Amino acid sequence: SPYDNGVALGQLLGDKVTAFMNETYAYFDASLAEQAHDADWCAGHPERCAAFEEVADKGLMWALDRSVAKTQDYVKDYVFDELRGLSDATGLQYERARNMMWIGELS
């Protein structure tokens, strides 16, 4: 089952997956905050800068939660089942693992 596949992935590569997700989250969180505070870039991209500022203010997890909420009806249940298995096997918080899968939707 998809859940079992997630558990197997977590058992085989749990340390690497956990490190990757934590490092990726930290990178994007810092990059968004940095971009929101770059006055030169913001002057040329005011609408995008306002979005970066909102994310920097409310947090990356807030933005990713919103992204998931807007798109989850179009995603097959097996995706979420596999992420639950991965989370259960690695100890990663489910919402964080799920949201990291949605990071591309913000770009």
Backbone as ProteinMPNN parsed JSONL, in Angstrom:
{"seq_chain_A": "SPYDNGVALGQLLGDKVTAFMNETYAYFDASLAEQAHDADWCAGHPERCAAFEEVADKGLMWALDRSVAKTQDYVKDYVFDELRGLSDATGLQYERARNMMWIGELS", "coords_chain_A": {"N_chain_A": [[0.844, -1.189, 0.0], [0.341, 2.367, -0.358], [0.889, 3.641, 2.102], [2.54, 1.717, 3.345], [4.683, 1.826, 1.573], [5.665, 4.373, 2.165], [6.474, 3.945, 4.811], [8.502, 2.053, 4.356], [10.31, 3.606, 2.848], [10.972, 5.49, 4.806], [12.206, 3.805, 6.691], [14.41, 2.844, 5.266], [15.773, 5.15, 4.324], [15.516, 7.104, 6.231], [17.127, 8.869, 7.904], [18.472, 10.398, 5.98], [16.328, 11.504, 4.523], [15.048, 12.984, 6.522], [17.09, 14.82, 7.219], [17.383, 16.11, 4.734], [14.816, 17.29, 4.391], [14.691, 19.003, 6.635], [16.927, 20.682, 6.183], [16.239, 21.778, 3.692], [13.867, 23.117, 4.306], [14.855, 25.059, 6.119], [16.557, 26.483, 4.404], [14.735, 27.564, 2.444], [13.094, 29.067, 4.126], [14.89, 30.997, 5.143], [15.683, 32.159, 2.707], [13.308, 33.293, 1.705], [12.755, 35.226, 3.655], [15.035, 36.809, 3.361], [14.735, 37.725, 0.712], [12.417, 39.252, 0.968], [13.377, 41.403, 2.316], [15.077, 42.73, 0.647], [15.642, 45.653, -0.628], [16.253, 46.739, -3.186], [15.503, 44.685, -4.977], [12.799, 44.477, -4.288], [11.846, 46.967, -5.095], [11.711, 46.693, -7.835], [9.897, 44.623, -8.095], [7.222, 44.888, -6.845], [4.69, 43.623, -6.242], [5.291, 40.889, -5.942], [7.128, 41.145, -3.904], [5.516, 42.021, -1.81], [4.099, 39.685, -1.313], [6.202, 38.01, -0.473], [6.893, 39.391, 1.857], [4.6, 38.991, 3.379], [4.717, 36.216, 3.76], [7.164, 36.082, 5.121], [6.423, 37.394, 7.417], [4.257, 35.846, 8.446], [5.175, 33.272, 8.296], [6.795, 30.416, 6.818], [5.583, 27.878, 7.048], [2.912, 28.606, 7.339], [2.365, 29.659, 4.775], [2.78, 27.36, 3.231], [0.84, 25.654, 4.314], [-1.437, 26.995, 3.41], [-1.101, 26.661, 0.65], [-1.318, 23.867, 0.398], [-3.974, 23.571, 1.291], [-5.359, 24.79, -0.791], [-4.875, 23.131, -2.949], [-5.2, 20.434, -2.336], [-7.534, 18.998, -2.957], [-7.147, 18.159, -5.504], [-5.288, 16.227, -5.491], [-4.339, 12.874, -5.312], [-5.399, 10.501, -2.828], [-3.487, 8.583, -2.124], [-1.047, 9.853, -2.12], [-1.004, 11.36, 0.227], [-1.299, 9.265, 2.015], [1.122, 7.878, 1.692], [2.898, 9.811, 2.608], [2.109, 9.894, 5.277], [2.967, 7.377, 6.137], [5.738, 7.699, 5.776], [6.201, 9.749, 7.627], [5.433, 8.472, 10.012], [7.377, 6.482, 10.15], [9.769, 7.883, 10.361], [9.503, 9.81, 12.306], [9.189, 12.396, 11.641], [7.256, 15.361, 11.702], [4.004, 15.103, 10.457], [2.662, 17.212, 9.07], [4.772, 18.881, 8.413], [6.334, 17.27, 6.699], [4.436, 16.842, 4.683], [3.984, 19.493, 3.848], [6.504, 20.142, 2.871], [6.54, 18.744, 0.535], [5.041, 20.361, -1.001], [6.485, 22.587, -1.55], [7.388, 23.419, -4.038], [5.133, 24.512, -5.177], [4.978, 27.092, -4.316], [6.774, 28.516, -5.754]], "CA_chain_A": [[0.0, 0.0, 0.0], [1.137, 3.6, -0.324], [1.367, 3.853, 3.469], [3.669, 0.813, 3.536], [5.804, 2.363, 0.798], [6.211, 5.477, 2.949], [7.194, 3.354, 5.947], [9.738, 1.455, 3.832], [11.216, 4.71, 2.527], [11.458, 6.019, 6.073], [13.116, 2.85, 7.316], [15.636, 2.735, 4.472], [16.48, 6.426, 4.115], [14.945, 8.048, 7.187], [18.067, 9.916, 8.317], [18.732, 11.274, 4.835], [15.097, 12.23, 4.219], [14.854, 13.955, 7.595], [18.094, 15.882, 7.05], [17.04, 16.865, 3.528], [13.634, 18.124, 4.629], [15.034, 20.062, 7.585], [17.834, 21.625, 5.528], [15.493, 22.466, 2.643], [12.959, 24.058, 4.962], [15.66, 26.166, 6.648], [17.023, 27.267, 3.257], [13.631, 28.34, 1.88], [12.649, 30.033, 5.124], [15.866, 32.089, 5.144], [15.667, 32.818, 1.399], [12.111, 34.128, 1.602], [12.944, 36.381, 4.529], [16.059, 37.65, 2.742], [14.157, 38.354, -0.474], [11.439, 40.248, 1.402], [14.083, 42.555, 2.865], [15.991, 43.254, -0.363], [14.963, 46.854, -1.116], [16.436, 46.896, -4.63], [14.649, 43.706, -5.654], [11.403, 44.832, -4.02], [11.486, 48.136, -5.901], [11.396, 46.225, -9.182], [8.892, 43.56, -8.04], [6.434, 45.23, -5.653], [3.64, 42.648, -5.907], [5.942, 39.675, -5.424], [7.752, 41.501, -2.635], [4.453, 42.032, -0.798], [3.833, 38.283, -0.982], [7.342, 37.546, 0.335], [6.787, 40.019, 3.17], [3.531, 38.306, 4.11], [5.249, 34.918, 4.165], [8.183, 36.329, 6.143], [5.712, 37.792, 8.632], [3.401, 34.778, 8.97], [5.936, 32.036, 8.345], [6.773, 29.513, 5.675], [4.579, 26.826, 7.258], [1.612, 29.223, 7.046], [2.22, 29.72, 3.318], [2.654, 26.0, 2.712], [-0.491, 25.183, 4.71], [-2.394, 27.61, 2.463], [-0.915, 26.018, -0.641], [-1.916, 22.533, 0.501], [-5.428, 23.72, 1.388], [-5.915, 25.165, -2.098], [-4.621, 22.143, -3.995], [-5.333, 19.047, -1.886], [-8.658, 18.326, -3.608], [-6.694, 17.687, -6.812], [-4.204, 15.273, -5.241], [-4.844, 11.545, -4.944], [-5.226, 10.151, -1.418], [-2.3, 7.769, -1.898], [0.083, 10.74, -1.844], [-1.063, 11.665, 1.659], [-1.057, 8.009, 2.735], [2.556, 7.606, 1.66], [3.533, 10.778, 3.505], [1.833, 9.465, 6.659], [3.886, 6.276, 6.401], [7.065, 8.281, 5.918], [6.226, 10.463, 8.908], [5.39, 7.494, 11.099], [8.637, 5.734, 10.21], [10.921, 8.747, 10.649], [9.242, 10.73, 13.41], [8.944, 13.743, 11.114], [5.883, 15.823, 11.851], [3.302, 14.868, 9.197], [2.388, 18.467, 8.371], [6.024, 19.394, 7.852], [6.663, 16.432, 5.54], [3.447, 17.149, 3.646], [4.224, 20.832, 3.326], [7.736, 20.166, 2.09], [6.198, 18.24, -0.799], [4.339, 21.443, -1.701], [7.364, 23.755, -1.63], [7.443, 23.852, -5.434], [3.929, 25.257, -5.523], [5.166, 28.495, -3.954], [7.701, 29.195, -6.661]], "C_chain_A": [[0.89, 1.253, 0.0], [1.691, 3.905, 1.075], [2.601, 2.996, 3.727], [4.897, 1.272, 2.754], [6.474, 3.515, 1.546], [7.008, 4.972, 4.143], [8.521, 2.776, 5.466], [10.759, 2.539, 3.488], [11.816, 5.288, 3.806], [12.445, 5.098, 6.759], [14.448, 2.769, 6.586], [16.455, 4.025, 4.454], [16.048, 7.504, 5.101], [15.87, 9.184, 7.579], [18.317, 10.909, 7.187], [17.503, 12.111, 4.488], [14.857, 13.324, 5.257], [15.828, 15.12, 7.461], [17.755, 16.744, 5.842], [15.868, 17.797, 3.786], [13.947, 19.271, 5.583], [15.938, 21.118, 6.955], [17.11, 22.43, 4.45], [14.546, 23.496, 3.239], [13.73, 25.278, 5.459], [16.14, 27.077, 5.515], [15.91, 28.146, 2.703], [13.15, 29.4, 2.85], [13.587, 31.237, 5.139], [15.832, 32.86, 3.83], [14.466, 33.739, 1.242], [12.248, 35.383, 2.455], [13.957, 37.351, 3.923], [15.494, 38.407, 1.544], [13.188, 39.472, -0.093], [12.116, 41.515, 1.925], [15.122, 43.141, 1.907], [15.309, 44.442, -1.053], [15.087, 47.028, -2.627], [15.529, 45.942, -5.398], [13.183, 44.084, -5.49], [10.944, 46.033, -4.85], [11.084, 47.723, -7.314], [10.296, 45.183, -9.241], [7.94, 43.789, -6.852], [5.363, 44.208, -5.274], [4.24, 41.381, -5.32], [6.586, 39.951, -4.071], [6.704, 41.509, -1.521], [4.109, 40.606, -0.367], [4.959, 37.706, -0.127], [7.271, 38.118, 1.746], [5.715, 39.341, 4.017], [4.015, 36.939, 4.608], [6.298, 35.1, 5.262], [7.525, 36.678, 7.474], [4.961, 36.627, 9.27], [4.088, 33.424, 9.026], [5.75, 31.154, 7.125], [5.724, 28.427, 5.838], [3.175, 27.353, 6.981], [1.366, 29.227, 5.539], [2.026, 28.331, 2.731], [1.311, 25.383, 3.103], [-1.551, 25.725, 3.762], [-2.312, 26.944, 1.092], [-1.55, 24.633, -0.652], [-3.437, 22.647, 0.504], [-6.06, 24.028, 0.034], [-5.783, 24.074, -3.148], [-4.95, 20.702, -3.608], [-6.499, 18.304, -2.532], [-8.268, 17.727, -4.962], [-5.598, 16.631, -6.706], [-4.813, 13.951, -4.773], [-4.509, 11.227, -3.487], [-3.937, 9.37, -1.155], [-1.069, 8.623, -1.61], [0.144, 11.04, -0.347], [-0.802, 10.413, 2.497], [0.435, 7.686, 2.803], [3.312, 8.563, 2.591], [3.289, 10.429, 4.974], [2.765, 8.307, 7.043], [5.303, 6.772, 6.614], [7.2, 8.983, 7.27], [6.248, 9.501, 10.079], [6.735, 6.772, 11.261], [9.823, 6.592, 10.65], [10.738, 9.62, 11.887], [9.098, 12.174, 12.959], [7.489, 14.11, 11.375], [5.195, 15.705, 10.481], [3.122, 16.166, 8.41], [3.65, 19.041, 7.738], [6.428, 18.59, 6.616], [5.72, 16.735, 4.378], [3.737, 18.499, 3.02], [5.493, 20.914, 2.5], [7.502, 19.636, 0.678], [5.534, 19.324, -1.648], [5.226, 22.657, -1.924], [7.432, 24.292, -3.055], [6.243, 24.671, -5.869], [4.053, 26.74, -5.195], [6.035, 29.247, -4.947], [7.071, 29.483, -7.999]], "O_chain_A": [[2.073, 1.173, 0.331], [2.822, 4.37, 1.212], [3.595, 3.483, 4.265], [6.025, 1.121, 3.224], [7.701, 3.622, 1.561], [8.078, 5.495, 4.454], [9.554, 2.988, 6.1], [11.941, 2.401, 3.803], [13.018, 5.543, 3.879], [13.42, 5.563, 7.348], [15.498, 2.64, 7.217], [17.681, 3.992, 4.556], [16.203, 8.693, 4.825], [15.455, 10.343, 7.59], [18.368, 12.118, 7.415], [17.627, 13.3, 4.192], [14.505, 14.452, 4.912], [15.431, 16.28, 7.577], [17.829, 17.971, 5.914], [15.926, 18.975, 3.433], [13.508, 20.399, 5.356], [15.739, 22.314, 7.169], [17.343, 23.63, 4.311], [14.437, 24.615, 2.736], [13.3, 26.411, 5.241], [16.13, 28.3, 5.653], [16.109, 29.346, 2.511], [12.831, 30.516, 2.441], [13.126, 32.378, 5.147], [15.941, 34.086, 3.832], [14.59, 34.84, 0.706], [11.895, 36.478, 2.018], [13.764, 38.566, 3.966], [15.749, 39.601, 1.385], [13.142, 40.512, -0.749], [11.497, 42.578, 1.97], [15.952, 43.955, 2.312], [14.493, 44.253, -1.956], [14.124, 47.426, -3.281], [14.866, 46.342, -6.355], [12.411, 44.019, -6.447], [9.784, 46.102, -5.258], [10.208, 48.343, -7.918], [9.8, 44.879, -10.326], [7.873, 42.954, -5.95], [5.154, 43.956, -4.087], [3.751, 40.863, -4.317], [6.588, 39.088, -3.193], [6.977, 41.053, -0.41], [3.857, 40.354, 0.811], [4.697, 36.99, 0.84], [7.554, 37.418, 2.718], [5.895, 39.141, 5.219], [3.748, 36.559, 5.748], [6.312, 34.343, 6.232], [8.02, 36.296, 8.535], [5.018, 36.437, 10.485], [3.63, 32.525, 9.73], [4.696, 31.146, 6.489], [5.04, 28.083, 4.874], [2.336, 26.628, 6.445], [0.29, 28.844, 5.08], [1.203, 28.142, 1.835], [0.708, 24.665, 2.306], [-2.459, 24.999, 3.358], [-3.335, 26.694, 0.453], [-2.241, 24.271, -1.604], [-4.116, 21.902, -0.203], [-7.169, 23.578, -0.254], [-6.509, 24.089, -4.142], [-4.976, 19.83, -4.476], [-6.449, 17.079, -2.641], [-8.985, 16.882, -5.498], [-5.048, 16.195, -7.718], [-5.706, 13.939, -3.927], [-3.464, 11.633, -2.978], [-3.357, 9.484, -0.075], [-0.147, 8.171, -0.931], [1.21, 10.98, 0.266], [-0.169, 10.481, 3.551], [0.944, 7.271, 3.845], [4.253, 8.16, 3.275], [4.16, 10.643, 5.817], [3.288, 8.274, 8.157], [5.994, 6.318, 7.527], [8.203, 8.821, 7.965], [7.0, 9.696, 11.033], [7.167, 6.491, 12.379], [10.773, 6.083, 11.244], [11.715, 10.114, 12.45], [8.908, 13.073, 13.779], [6.599, 13.264, 11.279], [5.738, 16.151, 9.47], [3.403, 16.208, 7.213], [3.599, 19.619, 6.652], [6.821, 19.165, 5.602], [6.152, 16.867, 3.233], [3.735, 18.634, 1.796], [5.556, 21.672, 1.533], [8.189, 20.035, -0.262], [5.476, 19.21, -2.873], [4.754, 23.668, -2.443], [7.523, 25.504, -3.252], [6.327, 25.44, -6.826], [3.312, 27.558, -5.739], [6.031, 30.478, -4.976], [7.719, 30.051, -8.878]]}, "name": "protein", "num_of_chains": 1, "seq": "SPYDNGVALGQLLGDKVTAFMNETYAYFDASLAEQAHDADWCAGHPERCAAFEEVADKGLMWALDRSVAKTQDYVKDYVFDELRGLSDATGLQYERARNMMWIGELS"}
